[in-house]
């Protein structure tokens, strides 16, 4: 199975579908990530705050998969912002992962009360120049945060990873990103089970029409919208199910019906409130 790749604004490309390890037990991470790699995933998304970078690194090392075939993302946590702290935090993440470079490094949240994300972003540009990071981006940045980065540094993020699912599509942020060539990554792409997404007729009817699960339909909706996403699961069967989404296509009507589910239904914290 060949996963489509999205071209980034810095010349690199990223697999459109990956595997996330948010809330994956550190003690189980190596096993779970090893299973994901066996299923065929090559794009892994972790973060310092998840506490499982070491497990991800062990799974990578044990897999025997050539490094150039993998795409690895990790993230800078809020209390590591600031130039020197960013450098130190990155070094520590790289050591925990056991890697010589990461493919993508993200500022996890803007943390506006700290007012250090611009300083960290300048350091991100230095890390990219060093070759130890291929691409740099942000996570949970809204339009005002992105505007400030572009005004004060002129370094455009390769991606913005934001909460995005049918009930909460962040159209203003997505439109700004598109205008500036910033790829959108969707976290919580299935709504984190916090509302009955799979029972909604727009999703359930499309699933029945294609002989697919509701989860596969929502993943397919994201892919056809051009989002990068990495649903997480500790179940191998679910990993396989989430990966088998490249042999069918939603109709224009089905896509429009799911897109019409937008209702500003954020299920997690607002970016301005996470500090």
For each residue, the residues with C-beta under 8 A, 3 or more apart:
1: 40 243 244 246
2: 246
3: 15 16 17 40 42 43 246
4: 15 16 17 223 246
5: 13 14 15 16
6: 13 14 16 183 226 228
7: 13
8: 11 12 13 14 135 158 159 183
9: 156 158 181 182 183
10: 128 134 135 158
11: 8
12: 8 103 134 135 158
13: 5 6 7 8
14: 5 6 8 43 71 103 104 135 159 183 228
15: 3 4 5 18 42 43 71 228
16: 3 4 5 6 223 227 228 229
17: 3 4 41 43 219 223 228 229 230 242 243 245
18: 15 41 42 43 44 45 71 73 228 229 230
19: 33 36 41 43 44 45 230 231 232 239
20: 44 45 46 187 230 231 232
21: 24 29 32 33 44 45 46 50 52 55 56 232
22: 45 47 50 187 232
23: 50 232
24: 21 28 29 32 33 50 52 55 232 234
25: 28 29 52
26: 29 51 52 54 55
27: 55
28: 24 25 31 32 55 234
29: 21 24 25 26 32 33 52 54 55 56 58 59
30: 33 34 55 56 58 59 62
31: 28 34 35 59
32: 21 24 28 29 35 36 234
33: 19 21 24 29 30 36 37 44 55 56 59 60
34: 30 31 37 38 59 62 63
35: 31 32 38 39 236 239
36: 19 32 33 39 41 44 239
37: 33 34 40 41 42 59 60 63 65
38: 34 35
39: 35 36 236 239 240 243
40: 1 3 37 243
41: 17 18 19 36 37 44 239 243
42: 3 15 18 37 65 69 70 71
43: 3 14 15 17 18 19 70 71 73 230
44: 18 19 20 21 33 36 41 56 60 70 71 72 73 230
45: 18 19 20 21 22 73 230
46: 20 21 50 52 53 56 72 73 74 75 97
47: 22 50 53 74 75 77 106 108
48: 53 74 75 76 77 80 89 92 93 108
49: 75 77 108
50: 21 22 23 24 46 47 53
51: 26
52: 21 24 25 26 29 46 55 56
53: 46 47 48 50 56 57 74 93 96 97
54: 26 29 57 58 96 97
55: 21 24 26 27 28 29 30 33 52 58 59
56: 21 29 30 33 44 46 52 53 59 60 72 97
57: 53 54 60 61 96 97 98 99
58: 29 30 54 55 61 62 98
59: 29 30 31 33 34 37 55 56 62 63
60: 33 37 44 56 57 63 65 67 70 72 97 98 99
61: 57 58 98
62: 30 34 58 59
63: 34 37 59 60
64:
65: 37 42 60 69 70
66: 69 70
67: 60 70 99 100
68:
69: 42 65 66
70: 42 43 44 60 65 66 67 103
71: 14 15 18 42 43 44 103 104
72: 44 46 56 60 97 99 102 103 104
73: 18 43 44 45 46 102 103 104 105 106
74: 46 47 48 53 93 97 102 105 106
75: 46 47 48 49 105 106 107 108 139
76: 48 80 81 86 89 90 105 106 107 108 120 124
77: 47 48 49 80 89 108
78: 81 108 109 111 114 274 275
79: 85
80: 48 76 77 85 86 88 89
81: 76 78 85 86 107 111 114 116 117 119 120
82: 85 86 116 119 120
83: 86 87 119 120 122 123
84: 87 88
85: 79 80 81 82 88 89
86: 76 80 81 82 83 89 90 119 120 123 124 127
87: 83 84 90 91 123 127
88: 80 84 85 91 92
89: 48 76 77 80 85 86 92 93
90: 76 86 87 93 94 105 127 132 133
91: 87 88 94 95
92: 48 88 89 95 96
93: 48 53 74 89 90 96 97 102
94: 90 91 97 99 100 101 102 132
95: 91 92 98
96: 53 54 57 92 93
97: 46 53 54 56 57 60 72 74 93 94 102
98: 57 58 60 61 95
99: 57 60 67 72 94 102
100: 67 94 132
101: 94 131 132 133 134
102: 72 73 74 93 94 97 99 105 132 133 134
103: 12 14 70 71 72 73 133 134 135
104: 14 71 72 73 133 134 135 136 137 158 159
105: 73 74 75 76 90 102 124 127 133 135 136 137
106: 47 73 74 75 76 136 137 138 139 159 161
107: 75 76 81 110 117 120 121 124 137 138 139 141
108: 47 48 49 75 76 77 78 139 140
109: 78 139 140 271 274 275
110: 107 117 138 140 141 142 145 271 272
111: 78 81 114 116 117 274 275
112: 115 117 145 271 272 275
113: 275
114: 78 81 111 117 275
115: 112 118
116: 81 82 111 119 120
117: 81 107 110 111 112 114 120 121 138 145 149
118: 115 121 122 148 149 152 153
119: 81 82 83 86 116 122 123
120: 76 81 82 83 86 107 116 117 123 124
121: 107 117 118 124 125 136 138 149 153 155
122: 83 118 119 125 126 153 155
123: 83 86 87 119 120 126 127
124: 76 86 105 107 120 121 127 128 133 136 155
125: 121 122 128 129 136 153 155
126: 122 123 129 130
127: 86 87 90 105 123 124 130 132 133 136
128: 10 124 125 131 133 134 135 136
129: 125 126
130: 126 127 133
131: 101 128
132: 90 94 100 101 102 127
133: 90 101 102 103 104 105 124 127 128 130 136
134: 10 12 101 102 103 104 128
135: 8 10 12 14 103 104 105 128 158 159
136: 104 105 106 121 124 125 127 128 133 155 157 158
137: 104 105 106 107 157 158 159 160 161 182 185
138: 106 107 110 117 121 141 145 146 149 157 159 160 161
139: 75 106 107 108 109 160 161 162 185 187
140: 108 109 110 161 162 163 271 274
141: 107 110 138 145 146 149 157 160 162 173 271
142: 110 145 146 170 172 173 271 272
143: 146 147 172 173 176
144: 147 148
145: 110 112 117 138 141 142 148 149 271
146: 138 141 142 143 149 150 157 160 173 176 177 180 182
147: 143 144 150 151 176
148: 118 144 145 151 152
149: 117 118 121 138 141 145 146 152 153 155 156 157
150: 146 147 153 154 156 180
151: 147 148
152: 118 148 149
153: 118 121 122 125 149 150
154: 150
155: 121 122 124 125 136 149
156: 9 149 150 180 181 182
157: 136 137 138 141 146 149 160 182
158: 8 9 10 12 104 135 136 137 182 183
159: 8 14 104 106 135 137 138 182 183 184 185 228
160: 137 138 139 141 146 157 173 177 182 183 184 185
161: 106 137 138 139 140 184 185 186 187
162: 139 140 141 170 173 184 185 186 187
163: 140 168 170 186 187 188 266 267 268
164: 168 169 170 174 184 186 187 188 189 222 227
165: 168 169 186 188 189 190 191 192 197 218 267
166: 169 191 197 200 202 203 218 221 258 259 261 262
167: 191 195 197 261 262 263 264 265 267
168: 163 164 165 262 263 264 265 266 267
169: 164 165 166 174 259 262
170: 142 162 163 164 173 174
171: 174 175 262
172: 142 143 175 176
173: 141 142 143 146 160 162 170 176 177 184
174: 164 169 170 171 177 178 184
175: 171 172 178 179
176: 143 146 147 172 173 179 180 182
177: 146 160 173 174 180 182 183 184
178: 174 175 181 182 184
179: 175 176
180: 146 150 156 176 177
181: 9 156 178
182: 9 137 146 156 157 158 159 160 176 177 178
183: 6 8 9 14 158 159 160 177 228
184: 159 160 161 162 164 173 174 177 178 226 227 228
185: 137 139 159 160 161 162 227 228 229 230
186: 161 162 163 164 165 189 222 227 228 229
187: 20 22 139 161 162 163 164 229 230
188: 163 164 165 191 192 267 268
189: 164 165 186 218 219 222 227 229 230 231
190: 165 193 197 215 218 219 231
191: 165 166 167 188 194 195 197 267
192: 165 188 267 268
193: 190
194: 191 267
195: 167 191 265 267
196: 199 200
197: 165 166 167 190 191 200 203 214 218
198: 203 204 207 213 214 215 218
199: 196 203 204 214
200: 166 196 197 203 204 261
201: 204 205
202: 166 205 206 254 257 258 260 261
203: 166 197 198 199 200 206 207 214 217 218 258
204: 198 199 200 201 207 208 214
205: 201 202 208 209
206: 202 203 209 210 212 217 250 254 257 258
207: 198 203 204 210 212 213 214 216 217
208: 204 205 211
209: 205 206 254
210: 206 207 216 217 248 250
211: 208
212: 206 207 216 217 220 248
213: 198 207 216 217 241
214: 197 198 199 203 204 207 217 218
215: 190 198 218 219 231 238 241 242
216: 207 210 212 213 219 220 241 242 244 245
217: 203 206 207 210 212 213 214 220 221 250 254 258
218: 165 166 189 190 197 198 203 214 215 221 222 258
219: 17 189 190 215 216 222 223 229 231 242 245
220: 212 216 217 223 224 245 248 249 250
221: 166 217 218 224 225 250 254 255 258 259
222: 164 186 189 218 219 225 227 229
223: 4 16 17 219 220 226 227 229 245 246
224: 220 221 249 250 255
225: 221 222 255 259
226: 6 184 223
227: 16 164 184 185 186 189 222 223
228: 6 14 15 16 17 18 159 183 184 185 186
229: 16 17 18 185 186 187 189 219 222 223
230: 17 18 19 20 43 44 45 185 187 189
231: 19 20 189 190 215 219 242
232: 19 20 21 22 23 24
233: 238 239 242
234: 24 28 32 238
235: 238 239
236: 35 39 239 240
237: 240 241
238: 215 233 234 235 241 242
239: 19 35 36 39 41 233 235 236 242 243
240: 39 236 237 243 244
241: 213 215 216 237 238 244
242: 17 215 216 219 231 233 238 239 245
243: 1 17 39 40 41 239 240
244: 1 216 240 241 247
245: 17 216 219 220 223 242 248
246: 1 2 3 4 223
247: 244
248: 210 212 220 245
249: 220 224
250: 206 210 217 220 221 224 254 255 258
251: 254 255
252: 255 256
253: 256 257
254: 202 206 209 217 221 250 251 257 258
255: 221 224 225 250 251 252 258 259
256: 252 253 259 260
257: 202 206 253 254 260 261
258: 166 202 203 206 217 218 221 250 254 255 261
259: 166 169 221 225 255 256 262
260: 202 256 257
261: 166 167 200 202 257 258
262: 166 167 168 169 171 259 265
263: 167 168
264: 167 168
265: 167 168 195 262
266: 163 168 270
267: 163 165 167 168 188 191 192 194 195
268: 163 188 192
269: 273 274
270: 266 273 274
271: 109 110 112 140 141 142 145 274
272: 110 112 142
273: 269 270
274: 78 109 111 140 269 270 271
275: 78 109 111 112 113 114
